[in-house]
């Protein structure tokens, strides 16, 4: 396919290493996004904290309007180069879908169901764990799935500050005008997005 190129695979590392580095970036950042997004979503849907719902939602929306490169650039002076600033940028970028879907899922639970549970003597924690979250898990998982798929593509940009992953051959290929390197990173990244989406859909059905 590329007869004019002397190298068609990036010499820094085997493809499997790039894939494993990329998966590490995705899953670590998604873990922080999911934990933070669901926690904030639960918090601002409580009666005591509902006044903070709009500010929190607006703040995370502003975070996602920033280009990932800008977030990376701002985090480098604080966190240095490599893994940490990339994780921070990906967490900020993947937070909004999880937060918004958590809020939407919990707010869509019928009020009469919660009133009936309250009348039966359920505590607020029992209503949350046994009524609200089980009835809203599909919406929440959709947000998690969207967040992870966003991070598959965004994680490639982290290679510009030394985080590794599939962005290494993509960026090297763009800089060196080597389409073989670009495809070496882009094709596995596309497959990762498809596999993650398929796996989370299966998980949703199992739950």
N, CA and C atoms as an extended XYZ file, in Angstrom:
621
Properties=species:S:1:pos:R:3:atomname:S:1:resname:S:1:resid:I:1 pbc="F F F"
N         0.818       -1.220        0.000 N   UNK     1
C         0.000        0.000        0.000 CA  UNK     1
C         0.852        1.270        0.000 C   UNK     1
N         2.045        1.205        0.581 N   UNK     2
C         2.884        2.399        0.706 CA  UNK     2
C         4.288        2.103        0.175 C   UNK     2
N         4.430        1.939       -1.129 N   UNK     3
C         5.732        1.553       -1.695 CA  UNK     3
C         6.810        2.629       -1.558 C   UNK     3
N         6.388        3.888       -1.350 N   UNK     4
C         7.366        4.972       -1.260 CA  UNK     4
C         7.904        5.185        0.160 C   UNK     4
N         7.329        4.476        1.141 N   UNK     5
C         7.747        4.656        2.529 CA  UNK     5
C         8.763        3.587        2.926 C   UNK     5
N         9.861        4.025        3.545 N   UNK     6
C        10.860        3.064        4.011 CA  UNK     6
C        10.391        2.339        5.271 C   UNK     6
N         9.596        3.021        6.101 N   UNK     7
C         9.047        2.409        7.319 CA  UNK     7
C         7.535        2.530        7.292 C   UNK     7
N         6.863        1.415        7.570 N   UNK     8
C         5.397        1.443        7.622 CA  UNK     8
C         4.880        1.196        9.035 C   UNK     8
N         5.760        0.840        9.967 N   UNK     9
C         5.396        0.696       11.374 CA  UNK     9
C         6.309        1.589       12.202 C   UNK     9
N         5.731        2.258       13.182 N   UNK    10
C         6.518        3.189       13.996 CA  UNK    10
C         7.592        2.423       14.759 C   UNK    10
N         8.844        2.891       14.708 N   UNK    11
C         9.943        2.111       15.300 CA  UNK    11
C        10.036        2.188       16.819 C   UNK    11
N         9.298        3.102       17.449 N   UNK    12
C         9.462        3.299       18.893 CA  UNK    12
C         9.053        2.073       19.702 C   UNK    12
N         7.958        1.415       19.288 N   UNK    13
C         7.451        0.273       20.067 CA  UNK    13
C         6.529       -0.552       19.179 C   UNK    13
N         6.294       -1.832       19.541 N   UNK    14
C         5.313       -2.643       18.809 CA  UNK    14
C         3.910       -2.063       18.966 C   UNK    14
N         3.045       -2.392       18.037 N   UNK    15
C         1.679       -1.866       18.048 CA  UNK    15
C         0.949       -2.233       19.340 C   UNK    15
N         1.162       -3.440       19.862 N   UNK    16
C         0.452       -3.877       21.069 CA  UNK    16
C         0.775       -2.973       22.252 C   UNK    16
N         2.010       -2.442       22.309 N   UNK    17
C         2.400       -1.525       23.391 CA  UNK    17
C         1.606       -0.224       23.281 C   UNK    17
N         1.486        0.296       22.069 N   UNK    18
C         0.694        1.520       21.866 CA  UNK    18
C        -0.761        1.292       22.285 C   UNK    18
N        -1.311        0.126       21.930 N   UNK    19
C        -2.704       -0.174       22.276 CA  UNK    19
C        -2.872       -0.253       23.794 C   UNK    19
N        -1.956       -0.938       24.476 N   UNK    20
C        -2.042       -1.064       25.937 CA  UNK    20
C        -1.908        0.298       26.618 C   UNK    20
N        -1.003        1.140       26.117 N   UNK    21
C        -0.864        2.487       26.677 CA  UNK    21
C        -2.143        3.295       26.470 C   UNK    21
N        -2.753        3.137       25.302 N   UNK    22
C        -3.987        3.859       24.996 CA  UNK    22
C        -5.119        3.386       25.913 C   UNK    22
N        -5.233        2.078       26.102 N   UNK    23
C        -6.261        1.540       26.995 CA  UNK    23
C        -6.070        2.034       28.427 C   UNK    23
N        -4.816        2.115       28.850 N   UNK    24
C        -4.540        2.623       30.194 CA  UNK    24
C        -5.031        4.059       30.347 C   UNK    24
N        -4.751        4.893       29.358 N   UNK    25
C        -5.225        6.271       29.393 CA  UNK    25
C        -6.750        6.333       29.451 C   UNK    25
N        -7.404        5.521       28.626 N   UNK    26
C        -8.869        5.548       28.553 CA  UNK    26
C        -9.493        5.113       29.876 C   UNK    26
N        -9.042        3.978       30.407 N   UNK    27
C        -9.721        3.413       31.571 CA  UNK    27
C        -9.424        4.194       32.852 C   UNK    27
N        -8.203        4.680       33.004 N   UNK    28
C        -7.902        5.466       34.215 CA  UNK    28
C        -8.675        6.782       34.197 C   UNK    28
N        -8.645        7.487       33.061 N   UNK    29
C        -9.367        8.767       32.983 CA  UNK    29
C       -10.874        8.550       33.095 C   UNK    29
N       -11.387        7.483       32.488 N   UNK    30
C       -12.827        7.211       32.552 CA  UNK    30
C       -13.261        6.853       33.969 C   UNK    30
N       -12.395        6.166       34.703 N   UNK    31
C       -12.708        5.841       36.099 CA  UNK    31
C       -12.916        7.123       36.899 C   UNK    31
N       -12.015        8.105       36.728 N   UNK    32
C       -12.161        9.376       37.442 CA  UNK    32
C       -13.392       10.136       36.957 C   UNK    32
N       -13.641       10.138       35.641 N   UNK    33
C       -14.809       10.837       35.094 CA  UNK    33
C       -16.109       10.244       35.627 C   UNK    33
N       -16.182        8.919       35.649 N   UNK    34
C       -17.409        8.237       36.091 CA  UNK    34
C       -17.646        8.466       37.575 C   UNK    34
N       -16.607        8.284       38.389 N   UNK    35
C       -16.767        8.472       39.835 CA  UNK    35
C       -17.149        9.918       40.163 C   UNK    35
N       -16.475       10.868       39.516 N   UNK    36
C       -16.762       12.283       39.783 CA  UNK    36
C       -18.132       12.677       39.240 C   UNK    36
N       -18.427       12.260       38.005 N   UNK    37
C       -19.694       12.639       37.368 CA  UNK    37
C       -20.906       12.075       38.089 C   UNK    37
N       -20.871       10.794       38.449 N   UNK    38
C       -22.004       10.182       39.145 CA  UNK    38
C       -22.158       10.774       40.546 C   UNK    38
N       -21.036       10.984       41.236 N   UNK    39
C       -21.100       11.565       42.590 CA  UNK    39
C       -21.705       12.964       42.558 C   UNK    39
N       -21.222       13.808       41.626 N   UNK    40
C       -21.773       15.163       41.519 CA  UNK    40
C       -23.243       15.130       41.087 C   UNK    40
N       -23.570       14.208       40.173 N   UNK    41
C       -24.948       14.092       39.711 CA  UNK    41
C       -25.895       13.719       40.837 C   UNK    41
N       -25.476       12.789       41.668 N   UNK    42
C       -26.289       12.391       42.825 CA  UNK    42
C       -26.413       13.552       43.807 C   UNK    42
N       -25.293       14.232       44.045 N   UNK    43
C       -25.270       15.312       45.030 CA  UNK    43
C       -26.239       16.434       44.654 C   UNK    43
N       -26.197       16.879       43.398 N   UNK    44
C       -27.011       18.040       43.018 CA  UNK    44
C       -28.480       17.671       42.767 C   UNK    44
N       -28.816       16.394       42.803 N   UNK    45
C       -30.231       16.012       42.712 CA  UNK    45
C       -30.857       15.829       44.091 C   UNK    45
N       -30.059       15.987       45.155 N   UNK    46
C       -30.626       15.972       46.503 CA  UNK    46
C       -31.240       17.343       46.775 C   UNK    46
N       -32.335       17.367       47.503 N   UNK    47
C       -33.054       18.617       47.776 CA  UNK    47
C       -32.150       19.670       48.410 C   UNK    47
N       -31.241       19.211       49.250 N   UNK    48
C       -30.363       20.117       49.989 CA  UNK    48
C       -29.367       20.847       49.090 C   UNK    48
N       -29.020       20.218       47.945 N   UNK    49
C       -27.958       20.762       47.087 CA  UNK    49
C       -28.444       21.149       45.688 C   UNK    49
N       -29.762       21.173       45.471 N   UNK    50
C       -30.274       21.421       44.119 CA  UNK    50
C       -29.909       22.804       43.577 C   UNK    50
N       -29.663       23.758       44.473 N   UNK    51
C       -29.299       25.106       44.010 CA  UNK    51
C       -27.965       25.122       43.271 C   UNK    51
N       -27.155       24.061       43.477 N   UNK    52
C       -25.848       24.000       42.825 CA  UNK    52
C       -25.902       23.263       41.483 C   UNK    52
N       -27.071       22.756       41.103 N   UNK    53
C       -27.169       21.954       39.875 CA  UNK    53
C       -26.748       22.750       38.647 C   UNK    53
N       -27.313       23.935       38.462 N   UNK    54
C       -26.992       24.739       37.272 CA  UNK    54
C       -25.528       25.184       37.256 C   UNK    54
N       -24.973       25.691       38.374 N   UNK    55
C       -23.546       26.057       38.343 CA  UNK    55
C       -22.621       24.884       38.018 C   UNK    55
N       -22.894       23.711       38.604 N   UNK    56
C       -22.058       22.540       38.340 CA  UNK    56
C       -22.183       22.121       36.885 C   UNK    56
N       -23.412       22.116       36.368 N   UNK    57
C       -23.647       21.734       34.972 CA  UNK    57
C       -22.951       22.707       34.031 C   UNK    57
N       -23.065       23.998       34.327 N   UNK    58
C       -22.427       25.012       33.465 CA  UNK    58
C       -20.909       24.907       33.514 C   UNK    58
N       -20.371       24.624       34.700 N   UNK    59
C       -18.919       24.527       34.849 CA  UNK    59
C       -18.354       23.374       34.034 C   UNK    59
N       -19.024       22.217       34.095 N   UNK    60
C       -18.543       21.071       33.317 CA  UNK    60
C       -18.739       21.305       31.819 C   UNK    60
N       -19.807       22.006       31.451 N   UNK    61
C       -20.032       22.325       30.035 CA  UNK    61
C       -18.925       23.236       29.519 C   UNK    61
N       -18.504       24.212       30.336 N   UNK    62
C       -17.401       25.100       29.949 CA  UNK    62
C       -16.122       24.287       29.779 C   UNK    62
N       -15.910       23.307       30.681 N   UNK    63
C       -14.718       22.461       30.586 CA  UNK    63
C       -14.653       21.710       29.278 C   UNK    63
N       -15.820       21.316       28.747 N   UNK    64
C       -15.806       20.555       27.497 CA  UNK    64
C       -15.711       21.448       26.267 C   UNK    64
N       -16.018       22.732       26.419 N   UNK    65
C       -15.885       23.631       25.261 CA  UNK    65
C       -14.429       23.955       24.976 C   UNK    65
N       -13.559       23.830       25.984 N   UNK    66
C       -12.128       24.029       25.751 CA  UNK    66
C       -11.599       22.908       24.865 C   UNK    66
N       -10.791       23.220       23.874 N   UNK    67
C       -10.152       22.149       23.098 CA  UNK    67
C        -9.253       21.310       24.010 C   UNK    67
N        -9.170       19.992       23.775 N   UNK    68
C        -8.311       19.142       24.615 CA  UNK    68
C        -6.869       19.630       24.662 C   UNK    68
N        -6.384       20.170       23.531 N   UNK    69
C        -4.997       20.662       23.498 CA  UNK    69
C        -4.817       21.815       24.474 C   UNK    69
N        -5.850       22.670       24.594 N   UNK    70
C        -5.764       23.803       25.518 CA  UNK    70
C        -5.718       23.319       26.966 C   UNK    70
N        -6.540       22.325       27.287 N   UNK    71
C        -6.525       21.780       28.653 CA  UNK    71
C        -5.176       21.139       28.950 C   UNK    71
N        -4.627       20.428       27.972 N   UNK    72
C        -3.298       19.836       28.142 CA  UNK    72
C        -2.250       20.922       28.390 C   UNK    72
N        -2.321       21.983       27.599 N   UNK    73
C        -1.332       23.057       27.730 CA  UNK    73
C        -1.418       23.727       29.093 C   UNK    73
N        -2.640       23.892       29.607 N   UNK    74
C        -2.812       24.533       30.910 CA  UNK    74
C        -2.397       23.627       32.059 C   UNK    74
N        -2.523       22.315       31.861 N   UNK    75
C        -2.207       21.386       32.953 CA  UNK    75
C        -0.725       21.025       33.015 C   UNK    75
N         0.012       21.213       31.926 N   UNK    76
C         1.444       20.862       31.915 CA  UNK    76
C         2.248       21.644       32.954 C   UNK    76
N         2.049       22.983       33.089 N   UNK    77
C         2.832       23.701       34.115 CA  UNK    77
C         2.583       23.187       35.538 C   UNK    77
N         1.383       22.676       35.785 N   UNK    78
C         1.047       22.196       37.126 CA  UNK    78
C         1.444       20.741       37.346 C   UNK    78
N         1.256       19.906       36.315 N   UNK    79
C         1.428       18.458       36.483 CA  UNK    79
C         2.617       17.896       35.707 C   UNK    79
N         3.263       18.728       34.900 N   UNK    80
C         4.398       18.242       34.122 CA  UNK    80
C         3.959       17.551       32.844 C   UNK    80
N         4.892       16.876       32.200 N   UNK    81
C         4.609       16.167       30.955 CA  UNK    81
C         4.253       14.711       31.246 C   UNK    81
N         3.596       14.063       30.266 N   UNK    82
C         3.368       12.628       30.371 CA  UNK    82
C         1.962       12.248       30.784 C   UNK    82
N         1.879       11.266       31.677 N   UNK    83
C         0.624       10.580       31.997 CA  UNK    83
C        -0.369       11.471       32.759 C   UNK    83
N         0.095       12.152       33.807 N   UNK    84
C        -0.811       12.871       34.708 CA  UNK    84
C        -1.606       13.984       34.032 C   UNK    84
N        -0.967       14.899       33.286 N   UNK    85
C        -1.769       15.950       32.645 CA  UNK    85
C        -2.748       15.410       31.605 C   UNK    85
N        -2.377       14.322       30.945 N   UNK    86
C        -3.292       13.720       29.966 CA  UNK    86
C        -4.516       13.146       30.658 C   UNK    86
N        -4.313       12.468       31.786 N   UNK    87
C        -5.430       11.917       32.549 CA  UNK    87
C        -6.347       13.041       33.025 C   UNK    87
N        -5.745       14.121       33.502 N   UNK    88
C        -6.542       15.264       33.971 CA  UNK    88
C        -7.393       15.836       32.842 C   UNK    88
N        -6.778       16.049       31.676 N   UNK    89
C        -7.498       16.614       30.536 CA  UNK    89
C        -8.624       15.686       30.082 C   UNK    89
N        -8.349       14.398       30.021 N   UNK    90
C        -9.376       13.435       29.596 CA  UNK    90
C       -10.508       13.347       30.612 C   UNK    90
N       -10.170       13.437       31.903 N   UNK    91
C       -11.212       13.392       32.931 CA  UNK    91
C       -12.155       14.585       32.786 C   UNK    91
N       -11.577       15.785       32.606 N   UNK    92
C       -12.399       16.990       32.435 CA  UNK    92
C       -13.265       16.862       31.190 C   UNK    92
N       -12.666       16.348       30.118 N   UNK    93
C       -13.377       16.269       28.836 CA  UNK    93
C       -14.490       15.211       28.864 C   UNK    93
N       -14.293       14.143       29.637 N   UNK    94
C       -15.295       13.079       29.682 CA  UNK    94
C       -16.308       13.211       30.791 C   UNK    94
N       -16.215       14.299       31.570 N   UNK    95
C       -17.082       14.449       32.748 CA  UNK    95
C       -18.510       14.810       32.387 C   UNK    95
N       -18.686       15.686       31.403 N   UNK    96
C       -20.007       16.243       31.100 CA  UNK    96
C       -21.050       15.183       30.747 C   UNK    96
N       -20.793       14.225       29.841 N   UNK    97
C       -21.840       13.239       29.522 CA  UNK    97
C       -22.284       12.422       30.735 C   UNK    97
N       -21.335       12.059       31.597 N   UNK    98
C       -21.679       11.265       32.777 CA  UNK    98
C       -22.528       12.089       33.734 C   UNK    98
N       -22.121       13.321       33.989 N   UNK    99
C       -22.852       14.186       34.926 CA  UNK    99
C       -24.256       14.466       34.426 C   UNK    99
N       -24.371       14.868       33.172 N   UNK   100
C       -25.693       15.235       32.640 CA  UNK   100
C       -26.636       14.036       32.590 C   UNK   100
N       -26.120       12.877       32.220 N   UNK   101
C       -26.977       11.700       32.156 CA  UNK   101
C       -27.378       11.216       33.545 C   UNK   101
N       -26.487       11.372       34.515 N   UNK   102
C       -26.845       11.004       35.887 CA  UNK   102
C       -27.969       11.893       36.398 C   UNK   102
N       -27.840       13.194       36.169 N   UNK   103
C       -28.891       14.129       36.595 CA  UNK   103
C       -30.203       13.833       35.878 C   UNK   103
N       -30.128       13.627       34.556 N   UNK   104
C       -31.343       13.358       33.777 CA  UNK   104
C       -31.995       12.049       34.209 C   UNK   104
N       -31.180       11.006       34.409 N   UNK   105
C       -31.735        9.705       34.804 CA  UNK   105
C       -32.440        9.759       36.140 C   UNK   105
N       -31.817       10.396       37.138 N   UNK   106
C       -32.421       10.469       38.471 CA  UNK   106
C       -33.652       11.370       38.461 C   UNK   106
N       -33.593       12.487       37.737 N   UNK   107
C       -34.753       13.396       37.692 CA  UNK   107
C       -35.939       12.785       36.955 C   UNK   107
N       -35.700       11.792       36.104 N   UNK   108
C       -36.795       11.160       35.356 CA  UNK   108
C       -37.475       10.026       36.123 C   UNK   108
N       -36.977        9.700       37.311 N   UNK   109
C       -37.660        8.698       38.140 CA  UNK   109
C       -38.999        9.293       38.582 C   UNK   109
N       -40.129        8.589       38.361 N   UNK   110
C       -41.439        9.144       38.704 CA  UNK   110
C       -41.527        9.549       40.177 C   UNK   110
N       -41.981       10.762       40.465 N   UNK   111
C       -42.068       11.226       41.859 CA  UNK   111
C       -42.958       10.331       42.725 C   UNK   111
N       -44.031        9.771       42.102 N   UNK   112
C       -44.948        8.943       42.896 CA  UNK   112
C       -44.271        7.668       43.396 C   UNK   112
N       -43.282        7.183       42.630 N   UNK   113
C       -42.535        5.994       43.073 CA  UNK   113
C       -41.730        6.321       44.325 C   UNK   113
N       -41.074        7.485       44.310 N   UNK   114
C       -40.285        7.893       45.482 CA  UNK   114
C       -41.191        8.195       46.676 C   UNK   114
N       -42.367        8.782       46.403 N   UNK   115
C       -43.309        9.062       47.494 CA  UNK   115
C       -43.808        7.764       48.115 C   UNK   115
N       -44.069        6.768       47.273 N   UNK   116
C       -44.526        5.475       47.794 CA  UNK   116
C       -43.440        4.828       48.653 C   UNK   116
N       -42.191        4.905       48.200 N   UNK   117
C       -41.079        4.347       48.972 CA  UNK   117
C       -40.923        5.073       50.299 C   UNK   117
N       -41.088        6.396       50.273 N   UNK   118
C       -40.997        7.184       51.499 CA  UNK   118
C       -42.117        6.801       52.461 C   UNK   118
N       -43.312        6.586       51.911 N   UNK   119
C       -44.443        6.174       52.747 CA  UNK   119
C       -44.258        4.799       53.355 C   UNK   119
N       -43.467        3.952       52.707 N   UNK   120
C       -43.177        2.611       53.220 CA  UNK   120
C       -42.044        2.627       54.254 C   UNK   120
N       -41.487        3.805       54.508 N   UNK   121
C       -40.459        3.909       55.536 CA  UNK   121
C       -39.036        3.846       55.023 C   UNK   121
N       -38.840        3.958       53.716 N   UNK   122
C       -37.481        3.951       53.160 CA  UNK   122
C       -36.744        5.216       53.594 C   UNK   122
N       -35.472        5.059       53.905 N   UNK   123
C       -34.628        6.215       54.194 CA  UNK   123
C       -34.185        6.837       52.875 C   UNK   123
N       -33.677        8.092       52.890 N   UNK   124
C       -33.184        8.697       51.642 CA  UNK   124
C       -32.118        7.856       50.951 C   UNK   124
N       -31.219        7.228       51.712 N   UNK   125
C       -30.191        6.379       51.120 CA  UNK   125
C       -30.810        5.144       50.462 C   UNK   125
N       -31.820        4.566       51.097 N   UNK   126
C       -32.484        3.396       50.507 CA  UNK   126
C       -33.226        3.774       49.229 C   UNK   126
N       -33.842        4.951       49.231 N   UNK   127
C       -34.532        5.414       48.013 CA  UNK   127
C       -33.527        5.587       46.872 C   UNK   127
N       -32.363        6.159       47.202 N   UNK   128
C       -31.331        6.354       46.183 CA  UNK   128
C       -30.831        5.023       45.639 C   UNK   128
N       -30.452        4.108       46.529 N   UNK   129
C       -29.799        2.862       46.120 CA  UNK   129
C       -30.774        1.829       45.575 C   UNK   129
N       -32.008        1.812       46.067 N   UNK   130
C       -32.945        0.760       45.670 CA  UNK   130
C       -34.021        1.228       44.691 C   UNK   130
N       -34.177        2.548       44.542 N   UNK   131
C       -35.212        3.061       43.638 CA  UNK   131
C       -34.597        3.884       42.502 C   UNK   131
N       -33.899        4.971       42.870 N   UNK   132
C       -33.453        5.933       41.855 CA  UNK   132
C       -32.369        5.364       40.930 C   UNK   132
N       -31.305        4.825       41.510 N   UNK   133
C       -30.210        4.320       40.663 CA  UNK   133
C       -30.632        3.120       39.809 C   UNK   133
N       -31.372        2.128       40.351 N   UNK   134
C       -31.802        1.020       39.481 CA  UNK   134
C       -32.706        1.464       38.329 C   UNK   134
N       -33.526        2.502       38.556 N   UNK   135
C       -34.429        2.957       37.502 CA  UNK   135
C       -33.738        3.887       36.497 C   UNK   135
N       -32.584        4.414       36.860 N   UNK   136
C       -31.906        5.365       35.964 CA  UNK   136
C       -30.598        4.817       35.401 C   UNK   136
N       -30.285        3.544       35.664 N   UNK   137
C       -28.966        3.026       35.274 CA  UNK   137
C       -28.757        3.039       33.760 C   UNK   137
N       -29.827        2.839       32.975 N   UNK   138
C       -29.652        2.829       31.516 CA  UNK   138
C       -29.180        4.191       31.008 C   UNK   138
N       -29.803        5.241       31.524 N   UNK   139
C       -29.417        6.598       31.102 CA  UNK   139
C       -27.991        6.900       31.550 C   UNK   139
N       -27.649        6.499       32.781 N   UNK   140
C       -26.301        6.745       33.304 CA  UNK   140
C       -25.266        5.991       32.478 C   UNK   140
N       -25.545        4.726       32.148 N   UNK   141
C       -24.598        3.943       31.362 CA  UNK   141
C       -24.415        4.515       29.958 C   UNK   141
N       -25.466        5.107       29.411 N   UNK   142
C       -25.329        5.770       28.107 CA  UNK   142
C       -24.326        6.922       28.203 C   UNK   142
N       -24.382        7.670       29.305 N   UNK   143
C       -23.416        8.745       29.521 CA  UNK   143
C       -22.003        8.216       29.674 C   UNK   143
N       -21.860        7.101       30.394 N   UNK   144
C       -20.535        6.481       30.565 CA  UNK   144
C       -19.991        6.031       29.224 C   UNK   144
N       -20.856        5.421       28.418 N   UNK   145
C       -20.432        4.935       27.100 CA  UNK   145
C       -19.986        6.099       26.212 C   UNK   145
N       -20.758        7.169       26.215 N   UNK   146
C       -20.397        8.346       25.420 CA  UNK   146
C       -19.067        8.924       25.882 C   UNK   146
N       -18.882        9.009       27.196 N   UNK   147
C       -17.647        9.564       27.762 CA  UNK   147
C       -16.429        8.744       27.348 C   UNK   147
N       -16.532        7.425       27.416 N   UNK   148
C       -15.396        6.568       27.083 CA  UNK   148
C       -15.060        6.635       25.601 C   UNK   148
N       -16.081        6.713       24.760 N   UNK   149
C       -15.832        6.779       23.314 CA  UNK   149
C       -15.176        8.112       22.954 C   UNK   149
N       -15.612        9.196       23.607 N   UNK   150
C       -14.957       10.496       23.404 CA  UNK   150
C       -13.480       10.396       23.765 C   UNK   150
N       -13.197        9.711       24.879 N   UNK   151
C       -11.818        9.621       25.354 CA  UNK   151
C       -10.927        8.762       24.455 C   UNK   151
N       -11.510        7.825       23.732 N   UNK   152
C       -10.708        7.005       22.807 CA  UNK   152
C       -10.019        7.905       21.786 C   UNK   152
N       -10.777        8.842       21.225 N   UNK   153
C       -10.202        9.739       20.230 CA  UNK   153
C        -9.346       10.827       20.847 C   UNK   153
N        -9.825       11.375       21.971 N   UNK   154
C        -9.111       12.486       22.598 CA  UNK   154
C        -7.770       12.048       23.177 C   UNK   154
N        -7.676       10.794       23.628 N   UNK   155
C        -6.430       10.307       24.244 CA  UNK   155
C        -5.249       10.367       23.285 C   UNK   155
N        -5.528       10.331       21.986 N   UNK   156
C        -4.433       10.378       21.003 CA  UNK   156
C        -3.656       11.685       21.090 C   UNK   156
N        -4.333       12.760       21.507 N   UNK   157
C        -3.668       14.063       21.575 CA  UNK   157
C        -2.630       14.075       22.691 C   UNK   157
N        -2.801       13.216       23.701 N   UNK   158
C        -1.848       13.167       24.807 CA  UNK   158
C        -0.442       12.804       24.377 C   UNK   158
N        -0.313       12.201       23.209 N   UNK   159
C         1.025       11.848       22.713 CA  UNK   159
C         1.883       13.087       22.485 C   UNK   159
N         1.258       14.246       22.313 N   UNK   160
C         2.031       15.481       22.097 CA  UNK   160
C         2.819       15.885       23.340 C   UNK   160
N         2.407       15.386       24.517 N   UNK   161
C         3.152       15.718       25.743 CA  UNK   161
C         3.744       14.460       26.381 C   UNK   161
N         3.896       13.392       25.590 N   UNK   162
C         4.640       12.226       26.052 CA  UNK   162
C         3.862       11.201       26.833 C   UNK   162
N         2.535       11.117       26.613 N   UNK   163
C         1.746       10.131       27.351 CA  UNK   163
C         1.753        8.755       26.695 C   UNK   163
N         2.240        8.662       25.456 N   UNK   164
C         2.221        7.391       24.729 CA  UNK   164
C         0.851        7.124       24.124 C   UNK   164
N         0.613        5.872       23.766 N   UNK   165
C        -0.664        5.499       23.178 CA  UNK   165
C        -0.652        5.558       21.662 C   UNK   165
N        -1.819        5.369       21.094 N   UNK   166
C        -1.933        5.314       19.628 CA  UNK   166
C        -1.736        6.670       18.968 C   UNK   166
N        -1.700        7.715       19.767 N   UNK   167
C        -1.415        9.033       19.209 CA  UNK   167
C         0.021        9.179       18.739 C   UNK   167
N         0.920        8.336       19.267 N   UNK   168
C         2.344        8.436       18.886 CA  UNK   168
C         2.525        8.202       17.386 C   UNK   168
N         2.058        7.066       16.815 N   UNK   169
C         2.218        6.896       15.362 CA  UNK   169
C         1.373        7.867       14.552 C   UNK   169
N         0.196        8.260       15.070 N   UNK   170
C        -0.655        9.196       14.319 CA  UNK   170
C         0.048       10.529       14.151 C   UNK   170
N         0.561       11.070       15.260 N   UNK   171
C         1.207       12.386       15.200 CA  UNK   171
C         2.518       12.309       14.420 C   UNK   171
N         3.270       11.216       14.620 N   UNK   172
C         4.508       11.048       13.856 CA  UNK   172
C         4.216       10.969       12.363 C   UNK   172
N         3.133       10.305       12.009 N   UNK   173
C         2.764       10.199       10.604 CA  UNK   173
C         2.335       11.526       10.019 C   UNK   173
N         1.605       12.337       10.801 N   UNK   174
C         1.182       13.649       10.318 CA  UNK   174
C         2.380       14.576       10.152 C   UNK   174
N         3.279       14.549       11.136 N   UNK   175
C         4.460       15.420       11.066 CA  UNK   175
C         5.377       14.998        9.927 C   UNK   175
N         5.598       13.680        9.786 N   UNK   176
C         6.512       13.179        8.763 CA  UNK   176
C         5.858       12.865        7.438 C   UNK   176
N         4.554       13.189        7.309 N   UNK   177
C         3.799       12.924        6.085 CA  UNK   177
C         3.913       11.452        5.673 C   UNK   177
N         3.727       10.596        6.684 N   UNK   178
C         3.779        9.145        6.450 CA  UNK   178
C         2.399        8.567        6.735 C   UNK   178
N         1.585        8.309        5.719 N   UNK   179
C         0.219        7.817        5.956 CA  UNK   179
C         0.182        6.435        6.598 C   UNK   179
N         1.244        5.657        6.442 N   UNK   180
C         1.283        4.329        7.066 CA  UNK   180
C         1.268        4.449        8.585 C   UNK   180
N         2.032        5.385        9.125 N   UNK   181
C         2.053        5.616       10.564 CA  UNK   181
C         0.673        6.082       11.051 C   UNK   181
N         0.047        6.978       10.273 N   UNK   182
C        -1.276        7.493       10.663 CA  UNK   182
C        -2.283        6.351       10.771 C   UNK   182
N        -2.285        5.466        9.764 N   UNK   183
C        -3.214        4.339        9.782 CA  UNK   183
C        -2.881        3.349       10.894 C   UNK   183
N        -1.599        3.213       11.212 N   UNK   184
C        -1.209        2.298       12.298 CA  UNK   184
C        -1.860        2.705       13.620 C   UNK   184
N        -2.012        4.013       13.834 N   UNK   185
C        -2.665        4.472       15.058 CA  UNK   185
C        -4.165        4.621       14.918 C   UNK   185
N        -4.621        5.083       13.760 N   UNK   186
C        -6.041        5.426       13.594 CA  UNK   186
C        -6.938        4.188       13.514 C   UNK   186
N        -6.497        3.149       12.814 N   UNK   187
C        -7.347        1.958       12.654 CA  UNK   187
C        -7.585        1.251       13.993 C   UNK   187
N        -6.529        0.976       14.794 N   UNK   188
C        -6.790        0.367       16.109 CA  UNK   188
C        -7.644        1.257       17.014 C   UNK   188
N        -7.470        2.589       16.942 N   UNK   189
C        -8.280        3.498       17.761 CA  UNK   189
C        -9.755        3.390       17.385 C   UNK   189
N       -10.031        3.295       16.091 N   UNK   190
C       -11.417        3.143       15.640 CA  UNK   190
C       -12.006        1.826       16.139 C   UNK   190
N       -11.228        0.759       16.053 N   UNK   191
C       -11.703       -0.539       16.546 CA  UNK   191
C       -11.917       -0.515       18.058 C   UNK   191
N       -11.051        0.165       18.790 N   UNK   192
C       -11.222        0.274       20.243 CA  UNK   192
C       -12.547        0.955       20.576 C   UNK   192
N       -12.881        2.021       19.858 N   UNK   193
C       -14.146        2.724       20.091 CA  UNK   193
C       -15.338        1.791       19.853 C   UNK   193
N       -15.273        1.004       18.778 N   UNK   194
C       -16.358        0.072       18.453 CA  UNK   194
C       -16.469       -1.019       19.523 C   UNK   194
N       -15.334       -1.559       19.946 N   UNK   195
C       -15.328       -2.642       20.941 CA  UNK   195
C       -15.846       -2.144       22.287 C   UNK   195
N       -15.416       -0.954       22.702 N   UNK   196
C       -15.880       -0.401       23.985 CA  UNK   196
C       -17.379       -0.142       23.945 C   UNK   196
N       -17.867        0.428       22.846 N   UNK   197
C       -19.302        0.678       22.714 CA  UNK   197
C       -20.082       -0.631       22.764 C   UNK   197
N       -19.632       -1.642       22.029 N   UNK   198
C       -20.307       -2.939       22.003 CA  UNK   198
C       -20.304       -3.588       23.391 C   UNK   198
N       -19.150       -3.521       24.081 N   UNK   199
C       -19.028       -4.159       25.396 CA  UNK   199
C       -19.943       -3.503       26.416 C   UNK   199
N       -20.028       -2.163       26.390 N   UNK   200
C       -20.874       -1.469       27.360 CA  UNK   200
C       -22.361       -1.694       27.062 C   UNK   200
N       -22.692       -1.854       25.798 N   UNK   201
C       -24.092       -2.193       25.466 CA  UNK   201
C       -24.448       -3.566       26.008 C   UNK   201
N       -23.518       -4.515       25.872 N   UNK   202
C       -23.735       -5.849       26.418 CA  UNK   202
C       -23.861       -5.808       27.939 C   UNK   202
N       -23.008       -5.012       28.584 N   UNK   203
C       -23.047       -4.868       30.042 CA  UNK   203
C       -24.399       -4.303       30.479 C   UNK   203
N       -24.912       -3.340       29.727 N   UNK   204
C       -26.206       -2.747       30.039 CA  UNK   204
C       -27.307       -3.803       30.009 C   UNK   204
N       -27.272       -4.680       29.003 N   UNK   205
C       -28.291       -5.740       28.899 CA  UNK   205
C       -28.157       -6.745       30.034 C   UNK   205
N       -26.901       -7.069       30.398 N   UNK   206
C       -26.678       -8.029       31.496 CA  UNK   206
C       -27.228       -7.471       32.802 C   UNK   206
N       -26.937       -6.182       33.064 N   UNK   207
C       -27.429       -5.567       34.296 CA  UNK   207
C       -28.955       -5.533       34.309 C   UNK   207
